[in-house]
Amino acid sequence: MLAEKLWPTVSSQLTCCVSGALRVSRSPPIAKAKSQGLKLVPFLVTLVLYFSLVRQDPQGELWTTVLKCLPIFALVFYVVAKGISPKKEYRRSVWILLGLVFSSGGDALLNINLFPFGMISFGVAHLFYISAFGWKPVKWIIGLVLYVAVSLFVYYVHTKLDDILIIGVPIYCFLITTMLWRSLARAVDSRNFLAVFCAIGAILFVISDALIAVTMFVGVPLPCARLQIMITYYAAQFAIALSTADDGPALQRSIRKKIK
């Protein structure tokens, strides 16, 4: 009799607890998805500004340099706004943040026709990206295939290079290839959406730089070359920056993995 009297109270309490737990487990992913989208609004706005206002190839003007760098600054804002700290859980975010900073420096230097210095700045950015992606697992086969391909490319274009570029271009090519290798190895191993999306971004980065190379060193006339280069470049940086969305404490990462 006592059990029968107590059961309605106990069952109501259990119902409240379960429903409360369900609300907690379901609402954070939705809230986080919305917050991630809001943090990316500046990036979308600056993209529209750049492609709508910079209609021709820039000639080193200050305003085109600022507009070119703004989308990368917006991605820097995203990485900081979504959460960053010196703690181990955010180490990848810190490396990618530094990579974005040096990328914006490279954008500015390229826009004012300081190509060698811009290439150096991007080379440093790739070092930070390589650090972010890590060296485990190694996946030697992927690296070997990529290094053979880039070696053939460097051999083909080296006769068209002069001055500092004959040294700088091969070094840069191997840096960006290493960045691609590490992102692909990470994506193959983890197979989660953000890692795969980041690897796609790395591929787009290589494509963007390859378009610069074929127009600048090989002399292939591409239709709307600047648009092709910048669209693939911004898409690449967006994918790399977004890969930091699952950085943070283990509990937060486990919640995010459930909604992938």
C-alpha positions as protocol buffer text, in pm:
chain_id: "A"
residue {
  index: 1
  type: MET
  ca { x: 0 y: 0 z: 0 }
}
residue {
  index: 2
  type: LEU
  ca { x: 281 y: 236 z: 86 }
}
residue {
  index: 3
  type: ALA
  ca { x: 445 y: 163 z: -251 }
}
residue {
  index: 4
  type: GLU
  ca { x: 119 y: 237 z: -432 }
}
residue {
  index: 5
  type: LYS
  ca { x: 90 y: 570 z: -253 }
}
residue {
  index: 6
  type: LEU
  ca { x: 449 y: 669 z: -319 }
}
residue {
  index: 7
  type: TRP
  ca { x: 462 y: 557 z: -685 }
}
residue {
  index: 8
  type: PRO
  ca { x: 274 y: 859 z: -835 }
}
residue {
  index: 9
  type: THR
  ca { x: 515 y: 1097 z: -664 }
}
residue {
  index: 10
  type: VAL
  ca { x: 824 y: 899 z: -764 }
}
residue {
  index: 11
  type: SER
  ca { x: 707 y: 858 z: -1125 }
}
residue {
  index: 12
  type: SER
  ca { x: 631 y: 1228 z: -1157 }
}
residue {
  index: 13
  type: GLN
  ca { x: 978 y: 1311 z: -1025 }
}
residue {
  index: 14
  type: LEU
  ca { x: 1138 y: 1066 z: -1271 }
}
residue {
  index: 15
  type: THR
  ca { x: 939 y: 1216 z: -1556 }
}
residue {
  index: 16
  type: CYS
  ca { x: 1056 y: 1565 z: -1466 }
}
residue {
  index: 17
  type: CYS
  ca { x: 1418 y: 1450 z: -1445 }
}
residue {
  index: 18
  type: VAL
  ca { x: 1409 y: 1270 z: -1781 }
}
residue {
  index: 19
  type: SER
  ca { x: 1235 y: 1556 z: -1959 }
}
residue {
  index: 20
  type: GLY
  ca { x: 1481 y: 1800 z: -1807 }
}
residue {
  index: 21
  type: ALA
  ca { x: 1777 y: 1590 z: -1919 }
}
residue {
  index: 22
  type: LEU
  ca { x: 1637 y: 1571 z: -2270 }
}
residue {
  index: 23
  type: ARG
  ca { x: 1600 y: 1948 z: -2283 }
}
residue {
  index: 24
  type: VAL
  ca { x: 1959 y: 1991 z: -2168 }
}
residue {
  index: 25
  type: SER
  ca { x: 2094 y: 1741 z: -2422 }
}
residue {
  index: 26
  type: ARG
  ca { x: 1899 y: 1883 z: -2713 }
}
residue {
  index: 27
  type: SER
  ca { x: 1912 y: 2255 z: -2660 }
}
residue {
  index: 28
  type: PRO
  ca { x: 2290 y: 2311 z: -2639 }
}
residue {
  index: 29
  type: PRO
  ca { x: 2363 y: 2177 z: -2992 }
}
residue {
  index: 30
  type: ILE
  ca { x: 2093 y: 2404 z: -3137 }
}
residue {
  index: 31
  type: ALA
  ca { x: 2217 y: 2702 z: -2941 }
}
residue {
  index: 32
  type: LYS
  ca { x: 2577 y: 2628 z: -3035 }
}
residue {
  index: 33
  type: ALA
  ca { x: 2489 y: 2593 z: -3404 }
}
residue {
  index: 34
  type: LYS
  ca { x: 2315 y: 2931 z: -3395 }
}
residue {
  index: 35
  type: SER
  ca { x: 2604 y: 3093 z: -3209 }
}
residue {
  index: 36
  type: GLN
  ca { x: 2856 y: 2953 z: -3459 }
}
residue {
  index: 37
  type: GLY
  ca { x: 2651 y: 3099 z: -3743 }
}
residue {
  index: 38
  type: LEU
  ca { x: 2630 y: 3440 z: -3578 }
}
residue {
  index: 39
  type: LYS
  ca { x: 3006 y: 3449 z: -3529 }
}
residue {
  index: 40
  type: LEU
  ca { x: 3053 y: 3388 z: -3903 }
}
residue {
  index: 41
  type: VAL
  ca { x: 2832 y: 3678 z: -4011 }
}
residue {
  index: 42
  type: PRO
  ca { x: 3128 y: 3925 z: -4025 }
}
residue {
  index: 43
  type: PHE
  ca { x: 3307 y: 3688 z: -4261 }
}
residue {
  index: 44
  type: LEU
  ca { x: 3009 y: 3673 z: -4497 }
}
residue {
  index: 45
  type: VAL
  ca { x: 2966 y: 4052 z: -4487 }
}
residue {
  index: 46
  type: THR
  ca { x: 3333 y: 4120 z: -4563 }
}
residue {
  index: 47
  type: LEU
  ca { x: 3323 y: 3868 z: -4848 }
}
residue {
  index: 48
  type: VAL
  ca { x: 3033 y: 4056 z: -5006 }
}
residue {
  index: 49
  type: LEU
  ca { x: 3217 y: 4385 z: -4961 }
}
residue {
  index: 50
  type: TYR
  ca { x: 3534 y: 4256 z: -5124 }
}
residue {
  index: 51
  type: PHE
  ca { x: 3376 y: 4092 z: -5429 }
}
residue {
  index: 52
  type: SER
  ca { x: 3127 y: 4374 z: -5484 }
}
residue {
  index: 53
  type: LEU
  ca { x: 3371 y: 4667 z: -5448 }
}
residue {
  index: 54
  type: VAL
  ca { x: 3696 y: 4526 z: -5589 }
}
residue {
  index: 55
  type: ARG
  ca { x: 3591 y: 4470 z: -5949 }
}
residue {
  index: 56
  type: GLN
  ca { x: 3934 y: 4484 z: -6116 }
}
residue {
  index: 57
  type: ASP
  ca { x: 4280 y: 4354 z: -6031 }
}
residue {
  index: 58
  type: PRO
  ca { x: 4412 y: 4566 z: -5742 }
}
residue {
  index: 59
  type: GLN
  ca { x: 4705 y: 4799 z: -5810 }
}
residue {
  index: 60
  type: GLY
  ca { x: 4833 y: 4825 z: -5454 }
}
residue {
  index: 61
  type: GLU
  ca { x: 4571 y: 5073 z: -5329 }
}
residue {
  index: 62
  type: LEU
  ca { x: 4524 y: 5095 z: -4955 }
}
residue {
  index: 63
  type: TRP
  ca { x: 4148 y: 5044 z: -4971 }
}
residue {
  index: 64
  type: THR
  ca { x: 4176 y: 4725 z: -5180 }
}
residue {
  index: 65
  type: THR
  ca { x: 4442 y: 4594 z: -4941 }
}
residue {
  index: 66
  type: VAL
  ca { x: 4213 y: 4652 z: -4644 }
}
residue {
  index: 67
  type: LEU
  ca { x: 3915 y: 4492 z: -4817 }
}
residue {
  index: 68
  type: LYS
  ca { x: 4126 y: 4191 z: -4916 }
}
residue {
  index: 69
  type: CYS
  ca { x: 4239 y: 4135 z: -4557 }
}
residue {
  index: 70
  type: LEU
  ca { x: 3900 y: 4194 z: -4392 }
}
residue {
  index: 71
  type: PRO
  ca { x: 3758 y: 3841 z: -4451 }
}
residue {
  index: 72
  type: ILE
  ca { x: 4065 y: 3688 z: -4287 }
}
residue {
  index: 73
  type: PHE
  ca { x: 4034 y: 3933 z: -3997 }
}
residue {
  index: 74
  type: ALA
  ca { x: 3672 y: 3818 z: -3969 }
}
residue {
  index: 75
  type: LEU
  ca { x: 3790 y: 3455 z: -3944 }
}
residue {
  index: 76
  type: VAL
  ca { x: 4035 y: 3562 z: -3674 }
}
residue {
  index: 77
  type: PHE
  ca { x: 3737 y: 3712 z: -3492 }
}
residue {
  index: 78
  type: TYR
  ca { x: 3547 y: 3383 z: -3532 }
}
residue {
  index: 79
  type: VAL
  ca { x: 3829 y: 3173 z: -3385 }
}
residue {
  index: 80
  type: VAL
  ca { x: 3858 y: 3408 z: -3087 }
}
residue {
  index: 81
  type: ALA
  ca { x: 3483 y: 3455 z: -3037 }
}
residue {
  index: 82
  type: LYS
  ca { x: 3395 y: 3084 z: -3040 }
}
residue {
  index: 83
  type: GLY
  ca { x: 3641 y: 3033 z: -2754 }
}
residue {
  index: 84
  type: ILE
  ca { x: 4018 y: 3021 z: -2721 }
}
residue {
  index: 85
  type: SER
  ca { x: 4266 y: 2986 z: -2437 }
}
residue {
  index: 86
  type: PRO
  ca { x: 4629 y: 2883 z: -2374 }
}
residue {
  index: 87
  type: LYS
  ca { x: 4501 y: 2550 z: -2240 }
}
residue {
  index: 88
  type: LYS
  ca { x: 4587 y: 2226 z: -2420 }
}
residue {
  index: 89
  type: GLU
  ca { x: 4228 y: 2177 z: -2540 }
}
residue {
  index: 90
  type: TYR
  ca { x: 4254 y: 2495 z: -2748 }
}
residue {
  index: 91
  type: ARG
  ca { x: 4606 y: 2443 z: -2885 }
}
residue {
  index: 92
  type: ARG
  ca { x: 4483 y: 2379 z: -3239 }
}
residue {
  index: 93
  type: SER
  ca { x: 4279 y: 2699 z: -3228 }
}
residue {
  index: 94
  type: VAL
  ca { x: 4588 y: 2896 z: -3125 }
}
residue {
  index: 95
  type: TRP
  ca { x: 4797 y: 2756 z: -3412 }
}
residue {
  index: 96
  type: ILE
  ca { x: 4524 y: 2824 z: -3666 }
}
residue {
  index: 97
  type: LEU
  ca { x: 4471 y: 3173 z: -3526 }
}
residue {
  index: 98
  type: LEU
  ca { x: 4841 y: 3248 z: -3580 }
}
residue {
  index: 99
  type: GLY
  ca { x: 4817 y: 3099 z: -3930 }
}
residue {
  index: 100
  type: LEU
  ca { x: 4530 y: 3333 z: -4014 }
}
residue {
  index: 101
  type: VAL
  ca { x: 4724 y: 3634 z: -3880 }
}
residue {
  index: 102
  type: PHE
  ca { x: 5024 y: 3558 z: -4103 }
}
residue {
  index: 103
  type: SER
  ca { x: 4790 y: 3485 z: -4394 }
}
residue {
  index: 104
  type: SER
  ca { x: 4643 y: 3834 z: -4363 }
}
residue {
  index: 105
  type: GLY
  ca { x: 4999 y: 3969 z: -4367 }
}
residue {
  index: 106
  type: GLY
  ca { x: 5065 y: 3770 z: -4683 }
}
residue {
  index: 107
  type: ASP
  ca { x: 4748 y: 3909 z: -4841 }
}
residue {
  index: 108
  type: ALA
  ca { x: 4858 y: 4265 z: -4772 }
}
residue {
  index: 109
  type: LEU
  ca { x: 5210 y: 4210 z: -4903 }
}
residue {
  index: 110
  type: LEU
  ca { x: 5088 y: 4043 z: -5222 }
}
residue {
  index: 111
  type: ASN
  ca { x: 4838 y: 4321 z: -5280 }
}
residue {
  index: 112
  type: ILE
  ca { x: 5114 y: 4585 z: -5277 }
}
residue {
  index: 113
  type: ASN
  ca { x: 5327 y: 4375 z: -5515 }
}
residue {
  index: 114
  type: LEU
  ca { x: 5577 y: 4246 z: -5259 }
}
residue {
  index: 115
  type: PHE
  ca { x: 5545 y: 3887 z: -5378 }
}
residue {
  index: 116
  type: PRO
  ca { x: 5857 y: 3734 z: -5215 }
}
residue {
  index: 117
  type: PHE
  ca { x: 5769 y: 3878 z: -4873 }
}
residue {
  index: 118
  type: GLY
  ca { x: 5407 y: 3773 z: -4911 }
}
residue {
  index: 119
  type: MET
  ca { x: 5523 y: 3421 z: -4994 }
}
residue {
  index: 120
  type: ILE
  ca { x: 5737 y: 3417 z: -4679 }
}
residue {
  index: 121
  type: SER
  ca { x: 5440 y: 3529 z: -4468 }
}
residue {
  index: 122
  type: PHE
  ca { x: 5221 y: 3254 z: -4614 }
}
residue {
  index: 123
  type: GLY
  ca { x: 5502 y: 3004 z: -4560 }
}
residue {
  index: 124
  type: VAL
  ca { x: 5499 y: 3090 z: -4189 }
}
residue {
  index: 125
  type: ALA
  ca { x: 5119 y: 3054 z: -4190 }
}
residue {
  index: 126
  type: HIS
  ca { x: 5154 y: 2701 z: -4329 }
}
residue {
  index: 127
  type: LEU
  ca { x: 5401 y: 2614 z: -4053 }
}
residue {
  index: 128
  type: PHE
  ca { x: 5134 y: 2707 z: -3800 }
}
residue {
  index: 129
  type: TYR
  ca { x: 4871 y: 2507 z: -3989 }
}
residue {
  index: 130
  type: ILE
  ca { x: 5104 y: 2206 z: -3996 }
}
residue {
  index: 131
  type: SER
  ca { x: 5146 y: 2239 z: -3619 }
}
residue {
  index: 132
  type: ALA
  ca { x: 4767 y: 2257 z: -3581 }
}
residue {
  index: 133
  type: PHE
  ca { x: 4707 y: 1940 z: -3783 }
}
residue {
  index: 134
  type: GLY
  ca { x: 4981 y: 1745 z: -3605 }
}
residue {
  index: 135
  type: TRP
  ca { x: 5201 y: 1454 z: -3711 }
}
residue {
  index: 136
  type: LYS
  ca { x: 4991 y: 1159 z: -3599 }
}
residue {
  index: 137
  type: PRO
  ca { x: 4891 y: 950 z: -3780 }
}
residue {
  index: 138
  type: VAL
  ca { x: 5177 y: 982 z: -4029 }
}
residue {
  index: 139
  type: LYS
  ca { x: 5018 y: 823 z: -4341 }
}
residue {
  index: 140
  type: TRP
  ca { x: 5346 y: 807 z: -4536 }
}
residue {
  index: 141
  type: ILE
  ca { x: 5180 y: 698 z: -4862 }
}
residue {
  index: 142
  type: ILE
  ca { x: 4978 y: 1019 z: -4884 }
}
residue {
  index: 143
  type: GLY
  ca { x: 5288 y: 1227 z: -4819 }
}
residue {
  index: 144
  type: LEU
  ca { x: 5496 y: 1036 z: -5072 }
}
residue {
  index: 145
  type: VAL
  ca { x: 5241 y: 1081 z: -5350 }
}
residue {
  index: 146
  type: LEU
  ca { x: 5207 y: 1453 z: -5278 }
}
residue {
  index: 147
  type: TYR
  ca { x: 5583 y: 1512 z: -5260 }
}
residue {
  index: 148
  type: VAL
  ca { x: 5641 y: 1334 z: -5592 }
}
residue {
  index: 149
  type: ALA
  ca { x: 5374 y: 1551 z: -5755 }
}
residue {
  index: 150
  type: VAL
  ca { x: 5510 y: 1878 z: -5615 }
}
residue {
  index: 151
  type: SER
  ca { x: 5867 y: 1779 z: -5708 }
}
residue {
  index: 152
  type: LEU
  ca { x: 5760 y: 1735 z: -6070 }
}
residue {
  index: 153
  type: PHE
  ca { x: 5588 y: 2075 z: -6061 }
}
residue {
  index: 154
  type: VAL
  ca { x: 5894 y: 2248 z: -5914 }
}
residue {
  index: 155
  type: TYR
  ca { x: 6117 y: 2083 z: -6175 }
}
residue {
  index: 156
  type: TYR
  ca { x: 5887 y: 2212 z: -6449 }
}
residue {
  index: 157
  type: VAL
  ca { x: 5873 y: 2575 z: -6333 }
}
residue {
  index: 158
  type: HIS
  ca { x: 6222 y: 2623 z: -6189 }
}
residue {
  index: 159
  type: THR
  ca { x: 6361 y: 2743 z: -6524 }
}
residue {
  index: 160
  type: LYS
  ca { x: 6102 y: 3023 z: -6524 }
}
residue {
  index: 161
  type: LEU
  ca { x: 6208 y: 3154 z: -6181 }
}
residue {
  index: 162
  type: ASP
  ca { x: 6471 y: 3413 z: -6104 }
}
residue {
  index: 163
  type: ASP
  ca { x: 6633 y: 3595 z: -5812 }
}
residue {
  index: 164
  type: ILE
  ca { x: 6498 y: 3490 z: -5472 }
}
residue {
  index: 165
  type: LEU
  ca { x: 6204 y: 3300 z: -5623 }
}
residue {
  index: 166
  type: ILE
  ca { x: 6426 y: 3015 z: -5745 }
}
residue {
  index: 167
  type: ILE
  ca { x: 6489 y: 2937 z: -5377 }
}
residue {
  index: 168
  type: GLY
  ca { x: 6165 y: 3062 z: -5223 }
}
residue {
  index: 169
  type: VAL
  ca { x: 5914 y: 2895 z: -5453 }
}
residue {
  index: 170
  type: PRO
  ca { x: 6040 y: 2535 z: -5401 }
}
residue {
  index: 171
  type: ILE
  ca { x: 6050 y: 2588 z: -5022 }
}
residue {
  index: 172
  type: TYR
  ca { x: 5698 y: 2732 z: -5023 }
}
residue {
  index: 173
  type: CYS
  ca { x: 5570 y: 2450 z: -5245 }
}
residue {
  index: 174
  type: PHE
  ca { x: 5699 y: 2186 z: -5003 }
}
residue {
  index: 175
  type: LEU
  ca { x: 5553 y: 2375 z: -4705 }
}
residue {
  index: 176
  type: ILE
  ca { x: 5203 y: 2394 z: -4853 }
}
residue {
  index: 177
  type: THR
  ca { x: 5231 y: 2031 z: -4965 }
}
residue {
  index: 178
  type: THR
  ca { x: 5320 y: 1929 z: -4611 }
}
residue {
  index: 179
  type: MET
  ca { x: 5020 y: 2126 z: -4485 }
}
residue {
  index: 180
  type: LEU
  ca { x: 4798 y: 1937 z: -4731 }
}
residue {
  index: 181
  type: TRP
  ca { x: 4950 y: 1603 z: -4631 }
}
residue {
  index: 182
  type: ARG
  ca { x: 4889 y: 1660 z: -4260 }
}
residue {
  index: 183
  type: SER
  ca { x: 4530 y: 1775 z: -4313 }
}
residue {
  index: 184
  type: LEU
  ca { x: 4452 y: 1471 z: -4532 }
}
residue {
  index: 185
  type: ALA
  ca { x: 4614 y: 1232 z: -4285 }
}
residue {
  index: 186
  type: ARG
  ca { x: 4407 y: 1381 z: -4002 }
}
residue {
  index: 187
  type: ALA
  ca { x: 4087 y: 1358 z: -4206 }
}
residue {
  index: 188
  type: VAL
  ca { x: 4146 y: 996 z: -4308 }
}
residue {
  index: 189
  type: ASP
  ca { x: 4212 y: 899 z: -3946 }
}
residue {
  index: 190
  type: SER
  ca { x: 3930 y: 1084 z: -3768 }
}
residue {
  index: 191
  type: ARG
  ca { x: 3665 y: 1087 z: -4043 }
}
residue {
  index: 192
  type: ASN
  ca { x: 3456 y: 1349 z: -3869 }
}
residue {
  index: 193
  type: PHE
  ca { x: 3293 y: 1629 z: -4063 }
}
residue {
  index: 194
  type: LEU
  ca { x: 3515 y: 1914 z: -3946 }
}
residue {
  index: 195
  type: ALA
  ca { x: 3839 y: 1726 z: -4017 }
}
residue {
  index: 196
  type: VAL
  ca { x: 3720 y: 1630 z: -4366 }
}
residue {
  index: 197
  type: PHE
  ca { x: 3598 y: 1984 z: -4432 }
}
residue {
  index: 198
  type: CYS
  ca { x: 3937 y: 2115 z: -4319 }
}
residue {
  index: 199
  type: ALA
  ca { x: 4111 y: 1879 z: -4563 }
}
residue {
  index: 200
  type: ILE
  ca { x: 3889 y: 2009 z: -4842 }
}
residue {
  index: 201
  type: GLY
  ca { x: 3999 y: 2358 z: -4740 }
}
residue {
  index: 202
  type: ALA
  ca { x: 4364 y: 2253 z: -4764 }
}
residue {
  index: 203
  type: ILE
  ca { x: 4300 y: 2117 z: -5115 }
}
residue {
  index: 204
  type: LEU
  ca { x: 4135 y: 2446 z: -5213 }
}
residue {
  index: 205
  type: PHE
  ca { x: 4436 y: 2635 z: -5073 }
}
residue {
  index: 206
  type: VAL
  ca { x: 4668 y: 2434 z: -5300 }
}
residue {
  index: 207
  type: ILE
  ca { x: 4436 y: 2493 z: -5596 }
}
residue {
  index: 208
  type: SER
  ca { x: 4433 y: 2868 z: -5528 }
}
residue {
  index: 209
  type: ASP
  ca { x: 4812 y: 2885 z: -5516 }
}
residue {
  index: 210
  type: ALA
  ca { x: 4839 y: 2661 z: -5822 }
}
residue {
  index: 211
  type: LEU
  ca { x: 4622 y: 2908 z: -6013 }
}
residue {
  index: 212
  type: ILE
  ca { x: 4862 y: 3187 z: -5910 }
}
residue {
  index: 213
  type: ALA
  ca { x: 5157 y: 2976 z: -6025 }
}
residue {
  index: 214
  type: VAL
  ca { x: 5020 y: 2890 z: -6369 }
}
residue {
  index: 215
  type: THR
  ca { x: 4928 y: 3252 z: -6439 }
}
residue {
  index: 216
  type: MET
  ca { x: 5245 y: 3406 z: -6295 }
}
residue {
  index: 217
  type: PHE
  ca { x: 5516 y: 3155 z: -6387 }
}
residue {
  index: 218
  type: VAL
  ca { x: 5373 y: 2951 z: -6675 }
}
residue {
  index: 219
  type: GLY
  ca { x: 5181 y: 3235 z: -6837 }
}
residue {
  index: 220
  type: VAL
  ca { x: 4853 y: 3051 z: -6884 }
}
residue {
  index: 221
  type: PRO
  ca { x: 4573 y: 3306 z: -6935 }
}
residue {
  index: 222
  type: LEU
  ca { x: 4283 y: 3207 z: -6711 }
}
residue {
  index: 223
  type: PRO
  ca { x: 3936 y: 3363 z: -6748 }
}
residue {
  index: 224
  type: CYS
  ca { x: 3854 y: 3572 z: -6440 }
}
residue {
  index: 225
  type: ALA
  ca { x: 4180 y: 3458 z: -6280 }
}
residue {
  index: 226
  type: ARG
  ca { x: 4150 y: 3683 z: -5975 }
}
residue {
  index: 227
  type: LEU
  ca { x: 3798 y: 3558 z: -5900 }
}
residue {
  index: 228
  type: GLN
  ca { x: 3906 y: 3194 z: -5927 }
}
residue {
  index: 229
  type: ILE
  ca { x: 4208 y: 3254 z: -5705 }
}
residue {
  index: 230
  type: MET
  ca { x: 4024 y: 3452 z: -5437 }
}
residue {
  index: 231
  type: ILE
  ca { x: 3711 y: 3233 z: -5423 }
}
residue {
  index: 232
  type: THR
  ca { x: 3916 y: 2917 z: -5369 }
}
residue {
  index: 233
  type: TYR
  ca { x: 4142 y: 3101 z: -5122 }
}
residue {
  index: 234
  type: TYR
  ca { x: 3864 y: 3239 z: -4902 }
}
residue {
  index: 235
  type: ALA
  ca { x: 3683 y: 2904 z: -4910 }
}
residue {
  index: 236
  type: ALA
  ca { x: 4005 y: 2734 z: -4800 }
}
residue {
  index: 237
  type: GLN
  ca { x: 4063 y: 2969 z: -4508 }
}
residue {
  index: 238
  type: PHE
  ca { x: 3698 y: 2940 z: -4404 }
}
residue {
  index: 239
  type: ALA
  ca { x: 3718 y: 2560 z: -4391 }
}
residue {
  index: 240
  type: ILE
  ca { x: 4043 y: 2567 z: -4194 }
}
residue {
  index: 241
  type: ALA
  ca { x: 3908 y: 2823 z: -3945 }
}
residue {
  index: 242
  type: LEU
  ca { x: 3581 y: 2632 z: -3902 }
}
residue {
  index: 243
  type: SER
  ca { x: 3776 y: 2318 z: -3808 }
}
residue {
  index: 244
  type: THR
  ca { x: 3841 y: 2480 z: -3469 }
}
residue {
  index: 245
  type: ALA
  ca { x: 3469 y: 2461 z: -3382 }
}
residue {
  index: 246
  type: ASP
  ca { x: 3518 y: 2136 z: -3188 }
}
residue {
  index: 247
  type: ASP
  ca { x: 3810 y: 2263 z: -2981 }
}
residue {
  index: 248
  type: GLY
  ca { x: 3752 y: 2286 z: -2609 }
}
residue {
  index: 249
  type: PRO
  ca { x: 3705 y: 2071 z: -2299 }
}
residue {
  index: 250
  type: ALA
  ca { x: 3641 y: 1700 z: -2351 }
}
residue {
  index: 251
  type: LEU
  ca { x: 3276 y: 1728 z: -2241 }
}
residue {
  index: 252
  type: GLN
  ca { x: 3201 y: 1993 z: -2503 }
}
residue {
  index: 253
  type: ARG
  ca { x: 3379 y: 1792 z: -2772 }
}
residue {
  index: 254
  type: SER
  ca { x: 3175 y: 1482 z: -2687 }
}
residue {
  index: 255
  type: ILE
  ca { x: 2852 y: 1679 z: -2724 }
}
residue {
  index: 256
  type: ARG
  ca { x: 2961 y: 1815 z: -3059 }
}
residue {
  index: 257
  type: LYS
  ca { x: 3061 y: 1471 z: -3186 }
}
residue {
  index: 258
  type: LYS
  ca { x: 2709 y: 1343 z: -3115 }
}
residue {
  index: 259
  type: ILE
  ca { x: 2555 y: 1598 z: -3349 }
}
residue {
  index: 260
  type: LYS
  ca { x: 2796 y: 1544 z: -3641 }
}
